[in-house]
Each structure stands twice: as structure tokens, then as C-alpha cells.
């Protein structure tokens, strides 16, 4: 066996020995994995759990295509390690609704044509769910006109500011804003 073969054999044995067990709660189901401790939550969801709804866009936290909800808060899963979420509730687009019972935001995106190619849509919807919870909690944003008001006015400017971390290469932004506004108000105007 050559030195190169010995080194390769040692690496593959070391790699399997270095796997970390992790138990994730994803969409209400306990899932047990053994992953490299450096595995992103995005890769654990897509590659290990085969949940393809969460998309890999930039892999740098700049596009929002990988947005999921962790304990109700929106998170870019490409920037978070899977092993960090042992006791967390992770919700992906697959856990929000299904074709027979769409989540109100999913329904609004369909009704308002808030997607074009659809690649960013799962991240947009998960982010919007988290964003509406932030508004409900009274959290101001950079665009909030009166931060002392008991209720945040969800204007189009407010929605655009709060969703600015989610990019759409097809530029469906007007329809995305309308869909979020509709869902926040309980249905289409």
C-alpha cells in the first residue's frame, strides 16, 4: 500500500469516527443523525433528511433561500450548524402546510402569484411567517415610523424592509409584498 493510499484510508476512518450524533426536531418529528460537526443545518435538512424545500442559494447568508424557522424565529440555515439545534423546534416549508391544507401565506403566494421560478419561495414564505410573528410581538424595524406605538403599522415599506434579507432573482417583489399584506390582513383584498 502506498503512502497516498494509507493517508486516504486513514482519512476515511477518521472521518467516520468524527461524526457527531444529533437529534433534531424537524416539522414536529424527532430525527436522529450522525453528521460531521461542521455540517450546516441546510445540508443536514437537504442531504441527510432529504427535505428539498429549503434551498441552497448563496451558501453565505445573503439571499435567504435557505430560511427556516427555529423556535419560531427565522434563521438562515446555511449559516447555522446542525449540531447547534439539538433542543430546538425546526420548521421548514414542508412543515407549514400541504396541498390540501395550505398555510395562509402559502395560499396568499399562490393567489397573488408571489413567485416566478419558485426557487426563493420556500425561504420567502418561512421568512414571512417569522416576520409576521415579529410584527405581532411589536418588534420595530428600521422602517417603523413610530417605535413607541403599541402596534406596528404593517405598511408596504415596513414589509419590504423586514423582508430585505430574502432576494428574488425574478423580481416578484410587488406580488410578494401583496401576498404578505393579504395574509397579515386575513385574506385577499
Residue pairs with C-beta under 8 A, 6 or more apart in sequence:
1 9
15 36
18 36
18 37
19 34
19 35
19 36
20 34
20 35
20 36
20 37
20 83
21 32
21 33
21 34
22 32
22 33
22 34
22 35
22 44
22 82
22 83
22 85
22 86
23 30
23 31
23 32
23 33
23 86
24 30
24 31
24 32
24 33
24 44
24 49
24 82
24 85
24 86
24 88
24 90
25 31
25 88
25 89
25 90
26 45
26 49
26 51
26 90
26 91
26 92
26 95
27 51
27 90
27 91
27 92
27 94
27 95
28 89
28 95
31 49
33 44
33 48
33 49
33 82
35 44
35 48
35 82
35 83
37 81
37 83
38 81
39 48
39 81
39 82
39 83
40 77
40 78
40 79
40 80
40 81
40 82
41 68
41 75
41 77
41 78
41 80
41 81
41 82
41 84
41 85
41 90
42 54
42 56
42 59
42 66
42 77
42 78
42 80
43 82
44 82
45 51
45 54
45 68
45 77
45 90
45 92
46 52
46 54
46 56
48 82
51 92
51 94
53 92
53 93
53 94
53 122
54 65
54 66
54 67
54 68
54 77
54 92
54 93
54 122
54 123
55 65
55 66
55 119
55 120
55 122
55 123
56 65
56 66
56 78
57 63
57 64
57 65
57 66
57 78
57 119
57 120
57 123
57 167
58 65
58 78
59 78
60 78
60 79
61 76
61 78
61 79
62 167
63 120
63 123
63 166
63 167
64 76
64 120
64 123
64 124
64 127
64 165
64 166
64 167
65 119
65 120
65 122
65 123
65 166
65 167
66 76
66 77
66 78
66 123
67 74
67 75
67 76
67 77
67 122
67 123
67 124
67 126
67 127
67 130
67 165
67 166
68 74
68 75
68 77
68 90
68 91
68 92
68 126
69 75
69 90
69 91
69 92
69 126
69 129
69 130
70 80
70 85
70 88
70 89
70 90
70 91
71 88
71 89
72 89
72 91
72 130
72 133
73 130
73 133
74 126
74 127
74 129
74 130
74 131
76 165
91 126
92 122
92 126
93 121
93 122
93 125
93 126
96 103
96 105
96 106
96 125
96 126
96 129
97 103
97 106
102 110
103 125
103 129
104 183
104 186
104 187
105 125
105 128
105 129
105 132
105 179
105 180
105 183
106 125
107 183
108 114
108 179
108 180
108 182
108 183
108 187
108 188
109 115
109 121
109 124
109 125
109 176
109 179
111 179
111 182
111 188
112 175
112 176
112 178
112 179
112 182
112 188
113 172
113 175
114 121
114 124
114 172
114 175
114 176
114 178
114 179
114 180
115 121
115 124
115 170
115 172
115 175
115 176
116 168
116 170
116 171
116 172
117 169
117 170
119 169
120 166
120 167
120 168
120 169
120 170
123 166
124 163
124 166
124 168
124 176
127 163
127 165
127 166
128 163
128 176
128 179
128 180
128 183
131 159
131 162
131 163
131 180
132 180
132 183
132 184
134 162
135 152
135 154
135 158
135 162
135 184
138 150
138 151
138 152
139 152
140 147
140 152
141 152
141 158
141 161
141 162
142 161
143 155
143 157
143 158
143 160
143 161
143 162
144 152
144 153
144 158
145 153
145 155
146 153
152 158
154 181
154 184
156 177
156 181
159 177
159 180
159 181
160 173
160 177
163 176
163 177
163 180
168 176
182 188
182 189
